[in-house]
């Protein structure tokens, strides 16, 4: 009969202890310093040595002890990024370039989403800081005052992107949303449009969206026209929501001759809904976007939009943020060019 009060004790042992840096060095017949260089700065060793070390790493199943490394250096070599949404293709290309550049510099990326809500952004920022992020990438300048105070108290390097505004404090790598949209609005006015309407993302807590609407107003005012009656519909990001907003505008007593959208996805929704309503773009109504994501060039008709330098912005942001972390010196914000890309969805007003 089994003795339940004195069960047999079983000792679980690991028959295959984790390989160490020294094990890899012996297998590759190099020093531990060389192994470390191969893993952290592979460009500083010869190709033949790197291949030999990486072969040993793979064969032994070695994984660096990043926890120990972080304790020794007081760095985790991890960067945190908080973006408004992961459903938006606008951010994908820039973040991909950001991550690729970080990898060459020996850093890893953790990404969180705020769903365009400041309270969630605050939670994500505090979580990334608690996890030991060496620096943060944030989108735009708008955030709660307590978050700005928290980051200043921590002395953590923070870089803002997707926006450039020299009037704002802090370091940024981006473009002037207001000036870029003004340039597009000026082109619509040059074509003779006077009945302009706008579909935009919600303006609260979104300095990029507000700047783009302000750019349209700037162009209209500069021509001596009034912006008092400029119709602006705020809606959530999405093709369907863009379509619903477009239909609302087209039901107005005075139909617009051009609908300017704050991003390409809203503009694609407008183009799709125009077709459903039996309207021809741009013969009956012109539609413009902003961002120049892939869908802008394949929708029919292709969108006239503002080209945002997503990849260049992501790469430059990575380099500048790492400089802030490693050199602790003064760095200067960088402005990149965002320019109008002319396609088929914009023409002169009907008639």
N, C-alpha and C positions, 0 to 999 in steps of 0.2 A: 504494500500500500504506500502511496506517495506521501512523504512527510511535507505537509503544507506549511508547517511552522519553521522548517529548516530547508528551504529550497536550495537546490544546487546553484551556486553562484557561477555565472559565466562572465569571463573577462573578454571584452571585445577589443581586439588590437588591430591596428592598421598594418597589414603585411607589406604595404607599399608606401612608405613615408614620402611626403612631398619632396621632389628634387629641389636642391638649393642652387644658388648662384655658383657656388664652388663646384657642384656636380656638372653644371653646364660647362664651366671653364675647363675642367679636366677632360670632358668628352670632346670638346672642340680644340683642346691643346692650346689654349690662350689664357691670358690672365683674367681675373674677375673684373678688372677695370675695363678690359676690352669688351667683355660681355655686356657690361653696363653701358658702354658707348654704343654698342650695336642696338641696344634696346631703346635708348633715349635719344641719341644723336647719330643715326646710321650713316649720315652723309660724311661723318668724320672718320670712317674706317673704310678699308678697301673692300671692293665687291666680293673678292674671294673669301676674305675673313668673315664678312657679314653672312655670306651664304653658309659657311661652315658653322658659325655660331647658331644661326637660325635653324639649321638642320638638327643640331644638338637640342635646341629648345623644343622643336617639334617631336623629336624622338623620345625625349625624357618627359615631355608634358609639363615643362616648367612654366610657372606663372609668377611674375614679380609680386612681391609683398608690398603693395602700394600703401597699406596701412602703416607699416614700419617706416617706409620712405617718407610718408607725410609727417610722421612724428619727428623724424630726424631733421627734415628741412623746413617744418612748419608750413608746408605747402601740400596740397592734394593734387596739383596740376590738373584741376578740374575747373571748367568754366560753366556757369549757369546762364541760361537764356530764358527769358519769359516773353512769349509772343501772344498776341491777342487771341489767336485761334489756330488750331491745327487743320481746320477744314478749308483754309484759304490758301490757294496755290500761290498767292502773291508772296508769301514768306518762304516757300519751299526752296526756290532757287538760291536766294540769298543765304539761307541757313546752311544749305549744302556746301556752298563755297566757304562759309564761315567755318564749318566743321573740317573741311579738307585742309584749310590753312592752319587751323589749330593742330591738326594731327602732325603736320610737318614740323610744328614748333614743340611737339611733345606734350600736348594737352588734350584732354577729353572733354566732351560736351554733354551737359545735361539740359534737356529742354522741358519747359512747363508751359501750360496755356492758361490764360486768365479769362477767357470767354468775354473779352472786352469789359470786364468788371474790375474796378479798382480794389474792392475788398478781396477778391480772389487773387489779384496780382500781389497784394500785400502778403497773403498767406504763402504764395509760391516764393516770393523773394525771401521771406524769413526762413522758409524751409531750406532753400538752396544755401543760404548763409550758414544755417545750422549744420548742414552737411559738409561744410568746409570749403565752399567754392572760393577760388582765389580771385575771381572777378565776375562781373555780371554784364550781360548784354540785355538792354531793355529797348522797347520800341516806343519812340516818341517821348515827349517831355512831360505829358500830363500824368500826374499821379498824386496820391493823397499826401498832404504835408507831413504826416507822421512817418511815412515811408522815407521821404527825403531826409528827414531828421535822423531816422534810424540808420540809414546808409552813411550819412556824414559822421555819426558817432562811431560807427564801426571802422571808418577809414578805408572801406573796401573800394577798389577801383571799379568804376561803373562807366559804361560807354552806352550812349544813346545812338540808335540808328533809325533809318527810314525817315529821318527828319534832320534838317540843318537850319538852325536859327541862331545867329550870333547874339541875339538879345537874351538867350537862355543861358543859365549857368551850366557848368559841366562840359564834358567832352562829347562830341558827336561826330559821326561819319554818316553823311546822308546828302540829301538834295533839298532844295527850297520848294516845298509843295505849292506854296502860294504863287511864286513866280512861274513855275512850270504850268500850272493851270491857267494862269493869266495869259501865257503865250498861246495856249490852245483857244481860249475864249477870244483873243484878238483875231485869230484866223477865222473863227466863225463870224465875227463882226465884219471882217474884210469881205466876206462872201455876200454880205447884205442881210444877214439874220438880225432881227430885232425882237422877235418873240422867242425868248430863250427861257428854258425851264431846267431844273436841276433835280437829279435823284442822287442822294448821298447816304452813306452810312450815318448812324446816329452821331450828332455833333458833340454831345456831352462827353467829357473825359477823352476826347479824341482830337488832339491838336492837328493831326494830318488832315482829317476830314474838314475841320473848320478852315484850315489854311486854303484848301482847294476851293471851297465855296467863296472865301474872301478873294481869291484870285479872279474868279469870274466877276465878282462885284467890282473889283479894281478896274478890269478891262471895260466894263460897261460905263462906269463913272468917268473914265478917261475920255470917252467919246461924247461926254456931255449928256448922257442918258440917265434916267432915273432907275435905281435899283429897288425902289420902294415896293414895287409890285412883282418882284422876281419870285416866281413860284419855286419853292424848295420842298421836296418830299424826303423825309428821313425814313429809312427802312433798314431792316436787318440784312446782313450780307447773304446773297443767294440769287440764283437765276430766277426762281419763282417770284421772290419778293421784288426783284427788279421789274419783272413783267407786270405784276399787280400795280406797282407805282406808275409804270408807263401808261397803263390803261386808264388810271385815274387822271393823269395829266391830259390825255387825249379826249376825255369827256368834258373838259372845261369849255366854257363858252368861247373863249379865244384860244384856239388850238396853237400849240407851239410849232415853230418851224424847225427847231432843233432841241433835242434833249441831251444835256450834258450830264454824264454819270461820273460819280466819284471813284469808281473802279470798273475794271473790264467785266467782272462777273455780273454786276448790275446792268451794264450796257448790253451784254449778251442776252440777259433776260428781256430787256426792252426790245431788242431786235427780234427775238422769238415771238414776243407778244404782238409786235407790229404785223408780222406775217399772219398770225392767227386772226387779227382784226382786218385783214385784207389790205394792209398798207404797204407800200413799197418804200424801202430805204435805199437811197436817200431822196427818191423822187417826191414822195409825199411828206417825209419828215427825216431829218438827219439825226444821227445818234453818235455820240463820242464816248470814249472810255478813259481810263487812266491806269497805267501800270505796264501795259504791253506784255502780258503773260501769253503763253502759247495759244490759248483759245482765241485771242484777239485776231490772229492772222488766219485762222481756219474757219471762223464763223462766216456766213454769207449774208450780207456783204462783210468783208473784212473791216475791222474797226480802225477808224482814225483815233489815235490815243496818245498818251504821253509815255514815252519809253523810260522806264526806271532801270538804272544800272544795277540790277539785283546782285549778280555775281561779283562785280567789281566792288560793290559796297560790302558784301560779306567778307571778301578776302581782306580788304583794307581795314575793316573793323577788327578782325582777328589780330592782324599785325599791330595795330595801334593799342588794343587792349593788353596784349602781352607786353608791349613796351611799358605801359603804365604799371604792370605788375612787377616786372623784372628790373626796370631801370629807375623807378621811383622819381623820375624827373618830370619837368613840365612838358606837356604835349599839347599840340594844337589841333583843334577840330578841322575836319576835312570836308569840303563841299565837292560833291560830284555833280556831273551834268545830267539833267533829265530833260529830254527834248521831245518835241512833237513828231510823231510818226504818222505820215499822211497815207490813208488807205481809202476804201470806197464808201464808207458809211457817212461821209460828210460831203455835201455839195451845197450849192446855193439854195435859197428858199424856193418853195414851189411857186410857179407862175412867173 
